[in-house]
Amino acid sequence: MAANFKAELTACFGQPVAENPTGVMQEAAFAALGLNWRYLTVEVPPARLREAVAGARAFGLRGFNCTIPHKVAVMEHLDEIAADAAVIGAVNTVRRDGDRLIGENTDGKGFLRGVRVDAGVDPKGQRAVVLGAGGASRAIVTELALAGAADILVVNRSARRGEDMVADLAAKTRAPIRFELWRGVFRVPADADLLVNATSIGLYPDVDAMPPVDLSSARPGMLVSDAVFNPPETRLLAAARALGLPVLDGLSMLVYQGVIGFQLWTGQEPSVEVMKEALRKALLE
């Protein structure tokens, strides 16, 4: 049998991307399944995004991720946008279907899978508080709404951005989504079941930063989740642990959104543990 030296290619397009560890977990998962696939982390300035997508088509990339600042801009260069990604208004994963490039959003789905699998919590009927109104927040709020959360409170320091996001997603999902302006220290409502930090506060290198929140009124058992994955143990999660509250770190969301992307690209099921261990090793070394 003739040797086949051709590697299938996937990638991440963004700027900056030097500190993005996605390739570490994806290549570990490829290797664990014996797949000759590669994941390229590519610096793409906004002005060159159209050319980068054209290059993905020309190279026959099996799929790619988009990170900051391309999650919205990439949509105009694709052939189709999945329904939930259209609701969110952003794409973080692109898959190939023949010659067509399809935009998906796996961020919110990855978050929900982590909540269900790693934290053992069903968001249906839960009262959630989501900090921030950026791309991660849009994805998380959308998926919480579609999962049947009883109440979703979005807290943001910019009134216009927060109000616009809430109005848009409430209209699209017909879910109970509310907005509250973030003034000073936000006191967590005593009836909240889930608190999610969907801001970048605490992300490396600002590891000593913590969202200005007061956890003292949180009910016992309220799950505290952080979308920040580097470091895995943020100051917010440390504060929650000190109060005896259950926590879910950002590695969970990062891994599970990557798992879903892997499935979309390869049609195979990757090892979650292999991906988690590769990330832990990369981030904690």
Contacts in CASP RR format, 6 or more apart in sequence:
PFRMAT RR
TARGET T0000
AUTHOR 0000-0000-0000
METHOD contacts of the structure
MODEL  1
MAANFKAELTACFGQPVAENPTGVMQEAAFAALGLNWRYLTVEVPPARLR
EAVAGARAFGLRGFNCTIPHKVAVMEHLDEIAADAAVIGAVNTVRRDGDR
LIGENTDGKGFLRGVRVDAGVDPKGQRAVVLGAGGASRAIVTELALAGAA
DILVVNRSARRGEDMVADLAAKTRAPIRFELWRGVFRVPADADLLVNATS
IGLYPDVDAMPPVDLSSARPGMLVSDAVFNPPETRLLAAARALGLPVLDG
LSMLVYQGVIGFQLWTGQEPSVEVMKEALRKALLE
4 36 0 8 1.000
6 36 0 8 1.000
7 36 0 8 1.000
7 37 0 8 1.000
7 38 0 8 1.000
8 35 0 8 1.000
8 36 0 8 1.000
8 37 0 8 1.000
8 38 0 8 1.000
8 62 0 8 1.000
9 37 0 8 1.000
9 38 0 8 1.000
9 40 0 8 1.000
9 59 0 8 1.000
9 60 0 8 1.000
9 61 0 8 1.000
9 62 0 8 1.000
10 26 0 8 1.000
10 37 0 8 1.000
10 38 0 8 1.000
10 39 0 8 1.000
10 40 0 8 1.000
10 61 0 8 1.000
10 62 0 8 1.000
10 63 0 8 1.000
10 64 0 8 1.000
10 65 0 8 1.000
10 265 0 8 1.000
11 39 0 8 1.000
11 40 0 8 1.000
11 41 0 8 1.000
11 42 0 8 1.000
11 56 0 8 1.000
11 61 0 8 1.000
11 63 0 8 1.000
11 64 0 8 1.000
11 65 0 8 1.000
12 20 0 8 1.000
12 22 0 8 1.000
12 23 0 8 1.000
12 39 0 8 1.000
12 40 0 8 1.000
12 41 0 8 1.000
12 42 0 8 1.000
12 64 0 8 1.000
12 65 0 8 1.000
12 66 0 8 1.000
12 67 0 8 1.000
13 42 0 8 1.000
13 44 0 8 1.000
13 49 0 8 1.000
13 52 0 8 1.000
13 53 0 8 1.000
13 64 0 8 1.000
13 65 0 8 1.000
13 66 0 8 1.000
13 67 0 8 1.000
13 70 0 8 1.000
13 74 0 8 1.000
14 20 0 8 1.000
14 42 0 8 1.000
14 43 0 8 1.000
14 44 0 8 1.000
14 66 0 8 1.000
14 67 0 8 1.000
14 68 0 8 1.000
14 69 0 8 1.000
14 70 0 8 1.000
15 43 0 8 1.000
15 44 0 8 1.000
15 45 0 8 1.000
15 46 0 8 1.000
15 68 0 8 1.000
15 69 0 8 1.000
15 70 0 8 1.000
16 43 0 8 1.000
17 41 0 8 1.000
17 42 0 8 1.000
17 43 0 8 1.000
17 67 0 8 1.000
18 41 0 8 1.000
18 43 0 8 1.000
19 204 0 8 1.000
19 230 0 8 1.000
20 41 0 8 1.000
20 67 0 8 1.000
21 230 0 8 1.000
21 254 0 8 1.000
21 279 0 8 1.000
21 282 0 8 1.000
21 283 0 8 1.000
22 39 0 8 1.000
22 41 0 8 1.000
22 65 0 8 1.000
22 254 0 8 1.000
22 258 0 8 1.000
23 39 0 8 1.000
23 41 0 8 1.000
24 278 0 8 1.000
24 279 0 8 1.000
24 282 0 8 1.000
25 254 0 8 1.000
25 255 0 8 1.000
25 258 0 8 1.000
25 274 0 8 1.000
25 275 0 8 1.000
25 276 0 8 1.000
25 278 0 8 1.000
25 279 0 8 1.000
25 282 0 8 1.000
26 39 0 8 1.000
26 258 0 8 1.000
26 262 0 8 1.000
26 275 0 8 1.000
27 37 0 8 1.000
27 38 0 8 1.000
27 39 0 8 1.000
27 278 0 8 1.000
28 274 0 8 1.000
28 275 0 8 1.000
28 277 0 8 1.000
28 278 0 8 1.000
29 262 0 8 1.000
29 270 0 8 1.000
29 271 0 8 1.000
29 274 0 8 1.000
29 275 0 8 1.000
29 278 0 8 1.000
30 36 0 8 1.000
30 37 0 8 1.000
30 38 0 8 1.000
30 39 0 8 1.000
32 270 0 8 1.000
32 271 0 8 1.000
32 274 0 8 1.000
33 266 0 8 1.000
33 268 0 8 1.000
33 270 0 8 1.000
33 271 0 8 1.000
35 266 0 8 1.000
35 268 0 8 1.000
37 62 0 8 1.000
37 266 0 8 1.000
42 52 0 8 1.000
44 52 0 8 1.000
44 70 0 8 1.000
46 69 0 8 1.000
46 70 0 8 1.000
46 73 0 8 1.000
49 70 0 8 1.000
49 73 0 8 1.000
49 74 0 8 1.000
49 77 0 8 1.000
50 77 0 8 1.000
53 74 0 8 1.000
53 77 0 8 1.000
53 78 0 8 1.000
53 101 0 8 1.000
54 77 0 8 1.000
55 61 0 8 1.000
56 63 0 8 1.000
56 64 0 8 1.000
56 94 0 8 1.000
56 101 0 8 1.000
57 99 0 8 1.000
57 101 0 8 1.000
60 96 0 8 1.000
61 96 0 8 1.000
62 95 0 8 1.000
62 96 0 8 1.000
62 265 0 8 1.000
62 266 0 8 1.000
63 93 0 8 1.000
63 94 0 8 1.000
63 95 0 8 1.000
63 96 0 8 1.000
63 101 0 8 1.000
63 264 0 8 1.000
63 265 0 8 1.000
64 93 0 8 1.000
64 94 0 8 1.000
65 92 0 8 1.000
65 93 0 8 1.000
65 94 0 8 1.000
65 261 0 8 1.000
66 74 0 8 1.000
66 91 0 8 1.000
66 92 0 8 1.000
66 93 0 8 1.000
66 94 0 8 1.000
67 92 0 8 1.000
71 90 0 8 1.000
71 91 0 8 1.000
71 92 0 8 1.000
71 135 0 8 1.000
72 89 0 8 1.000
72 90 0 8 1.000
72 91 0 8 1.000
74 91 0 8 1.000
74 94 0 8 1.000
74 103 0 8 1.000
75 81 0 8 1.000
75 89 0 8 1.000
75 90 0 8 1.000
75 91 0 8 1.000
75 103 0 8 1.000
77 101 0 8 1.000
78 91 0 8 1.000
78 94 0 8 1.000
78 101 0 8 1.000
78 102 0 8 1.000
78 103 0 8 1.000
79 100 0 8 1.000
79 101 0 8 1.000
79 102 0 8 1.000
80 100 0 8 1.000
80 101 0 8 1.000
80 102 0 8 1.000
80 103 0 8 1.000
81 91 0 8 1.000
81 102 0 8 1.000
81 103 0 8 1.000
82 102 0 8 1.000
82 103 0 8 1.000
82 104 0 8 1.000
82 105 0 8 1.000
84 105 0 8 1.000
84 109 0 8 1.000
84 142 0 8 1.000
84 143 0 8 1.000
84 146 0 8 1.000
85 91 0 8 1.000
85 103 0 8 1.000
85 104 0 8 1.000
85 105 0 8 1.000
87 142 0 8 1.000
87 169 0 8 1.000
87 172 0 8 1.000
87 173 0 8 1.000
88 105 0 8 1.000
88 107 0 8 1.000
88 108 0 8 1.000
88 135 0 8 1.000
88 138 0 8 1.000
88 139 0 8 1.000
88 142 0 8 1.000
89 105 0 8 1.000
89 138 0 8 1.000
90 105 0 8 1.000
90 135 0 8 1.000
90 138 0 8 1.000
90 139 0 8 1.000
91 103 0 8 1.000
91 104 0 8 1.000
91 105 0 8 1.000
92 104 0 8 1.000
92 105 0 8 1.000
92 106 0 8 1.000
92 107 0 8 1.000
92 139 0 8 1.000
92 257 0 8 1.000
93 103 0 8 1.000
93 104 0 8 1.000
93 105 0 8 1.000
93 106 0 8 1.000
93 257 0 8 1.000
93 258 0 8 1.000
93 260 0 8 1.000
93 261 0 8 1.000
93 264 0 8 1.000
94 101 0 8 1.000
94 102 0 8 1.000
94 103 0 8 1.000
94 104 0 8 1.000
95 101 0 8 1.000
95 102 0 8 1.000
95 103 0 8 1.000
95 104 0 8 1.000
95 261 0 8 1.000
95 264 0 8 1.000
95 265 0 8 1.000
96 102 0 8 1.000
96 265 0 8 1.000
104 261 0 8 1.000
104 264 0 8 1.000
105 139 0 8 1.000
106 257 0 8 1.000
106 258 0 8 1.000
106 260 0 8 1.000
106 261 0 8 1.000
106 264 0 8 1.000
107 135 0 8 1.000
107 136 0 8 1.000
107 139 0 8 1.000
107 140 0 8 1.000
107 253 0 8 1.000
107 257 0 8 1.000
108 139 0 8 1.000
108 140 0 8 1.000
108 142 0 8 1.000
108 143 0 8 1.000
108 253 0 8 1.000
108 257 0 8 1.000
109 143 0 8 1.000
109 256 0 8 1.000
109 257 0 8 1.000
109 260 0 8 1.000
110 252 0 8 1.000
110 253 0 8 1.000
110 256 0 8 1.000
110 257 0 8 1.000
110 258 0 8 1.000
110 259 0 8 1.000
110 260 0 8 1.000
111 139 0 8 1.000
111 140 0 8 1.000
111 143 0 8 1.000
111 196 0 8 1.000
111 225 0 8 1.000
111 227 0 8 1.000
111 252 0 8 1.000
111 253 0 8 1.000
111 256 0 8 1.000
111 257 0 8 1.000
112 123 0 8 1.000
112 143 0 8 1.000
112 144 0 8 1.000
112 147 0 8 1.000
113 256 0 8 1.000
113 259 0 8 1.000
113 260 0 8 1.000
114 248 0 8 1.000
114 252 0 8 1.000
114 253 0 8 1.000
114 256 0 8 1.000
115 121 0 8 1.000
115 123 0 8 1.000
115 194 0 8 1.000
115 223 0 8 1.000
115 225 0 8 1.000
115 248 0 8 1.000
116 122 0 8 1.000
116 123 0 8 1.000
117 256 0 8 1.000
118 248 0 8 1.000
118 252 0 8 1.000
119 223 0 8 1.000
119 225 0 8 1.000
119 246 0 8 1.000
119 248 0 8 1.000
119 252 0 8 1.000
121 193 0 8 1.000
121 194 0 8 1.000
121 223 0 8 1.000
123 144 0 8 1.000
123 147 0 8 1.000
123 148 0 8 1.000
123 149 0 8 1.000
123 194 0 8 1.000
124 147 0 8 1.000
124 148 0 8 1.000
124 149 0 8 1.000
125 148 0 8 1.000
125 149 0 8 1.000
125 150 0 8 1.000
126 144 0 8 1.000
126 149 0 8 1.000
126 150 0 8 1.000
126 193 0 8 1.000
126 194 0 8 1.000
127 149 0 8 1.000
127 150 0 8 1.000
127 151 0 8 1.000
127 153 0 8 1.000
127 189 0 8 1.000
127 191 0 8 1.000
127 192 0 8 1.000
127 193 0 8 1.000
127 194 0 8 1.000
128 144 0 8 1.000
128 149 0 8 1.000
128 151 0 8 1.000
128 152 0 8 1.000
128 153 0 8 1.000
128 192 0 8 1.000
128 193 0 8 1.000
128 194 0 8 1.000
128 195 0 8 1.000
128 196 0 8 1.000
129 152 0 8 1.000
129 153 0 8 1.000
129 155 0 8 1.000
129 188 0 8 1.000
129 189 0 8 1.000
129 192 0 8 1.000
129 194 0 8 1.000
129 195 0 8 1.000
129 196 0 8 1.000
130 137 0 8 1.000
130 140 0 8 1.000
130 141 0 8 1.000
130 144 0 8 1.000
130 152 0 8 1.000
130 153 0 8 1.000
130 154 0 8 1.000
130 155 0 8 1.000
130 196 0 8 1.000
130 198 0 8 1.000
131 137 0 8 1.000
131 155 0 8 1.000
131 156 0 8 1.000
131 182 0 8 1.000
131 186 0 8 1.000
131 195 0 8 1.000
131 196 0 8 1.000
131 197 0 8 1.000
131 198 0 8 1.000
131 199 0 8 1.000
131 211 0 8 1.000
131 213 0 8 1.000
132 154 0 8 1.000
132 155 0 8 1.000
132 156 0 8 1.000
132 157 0 8 1.000
132 162 0 8 1.000
132 182 0 8 1.000
132 198 0 8 1.000
132 199 0 8 1.000
133 154 0 8 1.000
133 156 0 8 1.000
133 158 0 8 1.000
133 161 0 8 1.000
133 162 0 8 1.000
133 165 0 8 1.000
133 166 0 8 1.000
134 161 0 8 1.000
134 165 0 8 1.000
134 198 0 8 1.000
134 199 0 8 1.000
135 198 0 8 1.000
136 198 0 8 1.000
136 199 0 8 1.000
136 227 0 8 1.000
137 154 0 8 1.000
137 156 0 8 1.000
137 165 0 8 1.000
137 198 0 8 1.000
137 199 0 8 1.000
138 165 0 8 1.000
138 169 0 8 1.000
140 196 0 8 1.000
140 198 0 8 1.000
140 227 0 8 1.000
141 152 0 8 1.000
141 154 0 8 1.000
141 165 0 8 1.000
141 169 0 8 1.000
141 177 0 8 1.000
142 169 0 8 1.000
142 172 0 8 1.000
142 173 0 8 1.000
144 152 0 8 1.000
144 175 0 8 1.000
145 152 0 8 1.000
145 169 0 8 1.000
145 173 0 8 1.000
145 175 0 8 1.000
145 177 0 8 1.000
146 173 0 8 1.000
146 175 0 8 1.000
148 175 0 8 1.000
149 175 0 8 1.000
149 176 0 8 1.000
150 176 0 8 1.000
151 176 0 8 1.000
151 178 0 8 1.000
152 175 0 8 1.000
152 176 0 8 1.000
152 177 0 8 1.000
152 178 0 8 1.000
153 178 0 8 1.000
153 179 0 8 1.000
153 180 0 8 1.000
153 189 0 8 1.000
153 192 0 8 1.000
154 162 0 8 1.000
154 165 0 8 1.000
154 166 0 8 1.000
154 177 0 8 1.000
154 178 0 8 1.000
154 179 0 8 1.000
154 180 0 8 1.000
155 179 0 8 1.000
155 180 0 8 1.000
155 181 0 8 1.000
155 182 0 8 1.000
155 186 0 8 1.000
156 162 0 8 1.000
156 165 0 8 1.000
156 179 0 8 1.000
156 181 0 8 1.000
156 182 0 8 1.000
157 181 0 8 1.000
157 182 0 8 1.000
159 179 0 8 1.000
159 181 0 8 1.000
162 179 0 8 1.000
163 179 0 8 1.000
165 179 0 8 1.000
166 177 0 8 1.000
166 178 0 8 1.000
166 179 0 8 1.000
169 175 0 8 1.000
169 177 0 8 1.000
170 176 0 8 1.000
170 177 0 8 1.000
180 186 0 8 1.000
182 212 0 8 1.000
184 212 0 8 1.000
185 212 0 8 1.000
185 213 0 8 1.000
185 214 0 8 1.000
186 211 0 8 1.000
186 212 0 8 1.000
186 213 0 8 1.000
186 214 0 8 1.000
187 213 0 8 1.000
187 214 0 8 1.000
187 216 0 8 1.000
187 217 0 8 1.000
188 195 0 8 1.000
188 213 0 8 1.000
188 214 0 8 1.000
188 215 0 8 1.000
188 217 0 8 1.000
188 218 0 8 1.000
188 222 0 8 1.000
189 217 0 8 1.000
190 217 0 8 1.000
190 218 0 8 1.000
190 219 0 8 1.000
191 219 0 8 1.000
192 218 0 8 1.000
192 219 0 8 1.000
192 222 0 8 1.000
193 219 0 8 1.000
193 222 0 8 1.000
193 223 0 8 1.000
194 222 0 8 1.000
194 223 0 8 1.000
194 225 0 8 1.000
195 213 0 8 1.000
195 215 0 8 1.000
195 218 0 8 1.000
195 222 0 8 1.000
195 223 0 8 1.000
195 224 0 8 1.000
195 225 0 8 1.000
196 225 0 8 1.000
196 226 0 8 1.000
196 227 0 8 1.000
197 211 0 8 1.000
197 225 0 8 1.000
197 226 0 8 1.000
197 227 0 8 1.000
197 228 0 8 1.000
197 234 0 8 1.000
197 236 0 8 1.000
198 227 0 8 1.000
199 211 0 8 1.000
199 227 0 8 1.000
200 228 0 8 1.000
201 209 0 8 1.000
201 210 0 8 1.000
201 211 0 8 1.000
201 228 0 8 1.000
201 236 0 8 1.000
202 208 0 8 1.000
202 209 0 8 1.000
202 210 0 8 1.000
202 211 0 8 1.000
202 228 0 8 1.000
202 234 0 8 1.000
202 235 0 8 1.000
202 236 0 8 1.000
203 228 0 8 1.000
203 230 0 8 1.000
204 230 0 8 1.000
204 231 0 8 1.000
207 231 0 8 1.000
207 234 0 8 1.000
207 235 0 8 1.000
208 235 0 8 1.000
209 235 0 8 1.000
210 234 0 8 1.000
210 235 0 8 1.000
210 236 0 8 1.000
210 239 0 8 1.000
211 236 0 8 1.000
213 236 0 8 1.000
215 224 0 8 1.000
215 239 0 8 1.000
215 240 0 8 1.000
215 243 0 8 1.000
215 245 0 8 1.000
216 243 0 8 1.000
218 224 0 8 1.000
218 240 0 8 1.000
218 243 0 8 1.000
218 245 0 8 1.000
220 244 0 8 1.000
220 245 0 8 1.000
221 245 0 8 1.000
221 246 0 8 1.000
222 245 0 8 1.000
222 246 0 8 1.000
223 245 0 8 1.000
223 246 0 8 1.000
223 247 0 8 1.000
223 248 0 8 1.000
224 236 0 8 1.000
224 237 0 8 1.000
224 240 0 8 1.000
224 245 0 8 1.000
224 246 0 8 1.000
224 247 0 8 1.000
224 248 0 8 1.000
225 247 0 8 1.000
225 248 0 8 1.000
225 249 0 8 1.000
225 250 0 8 1.000
225 252 0 8 1.000
225 253 0 8 1.000
226 234 0 8 1.000
226 236 0 8 1.000
226 237 0 8 1.000
226 247 0 8 1.000
226 248 0 8 1.000
226 249 0 8 1.000
226 250 0 8 1.000
227 250 0 8 1.000
227 253 0 8 1.000
228 234 0 8 1.000
228 250 0 8 1.000
229 249 0 8 1.000
229 250 0 8 1.000
229 251 0 8 1.000
229 253 0 8 1.000
229 254 0 8 1.000
229 279 0 8 1.000
229 283 0 8 1.000
230 283 0 8 1.000
231 283 0 8 1.000
232 249 0 8 1.000
232 250 0 8 1.000
232 251 0 8 1.000
232 280 0 8 1.000
232 283 0 8 1.000
232 284 0 8 1.000
233 249 0 8 1.000
234 249 0 8 1.000
237 247 0 8 1.000
237 249 0 8 1.000
240 246 0 8 1.000
240 247 0 8 1.000
241 247 0 8 1.000
251 276 0 8 1.000
251 279 0 8 1.000
251 280 0 8 1.000
251 283 0 8 1.000
254 279 0 8 1.000
255 272 0 8 1.000
255 275 0 8 1.000
255 276 0 8 1.000
255 279 0 8 1.000
256 272 0 8 1.000
258 275 0 8 1.000
259 270 0 8 1.000
259 272 0 8 1.000
259 275 0 8 1.000
262 268 0 8 1.000
262 270 0 8 1.000
263 269 0 8 1.000
263 270 0 8 1.000
END
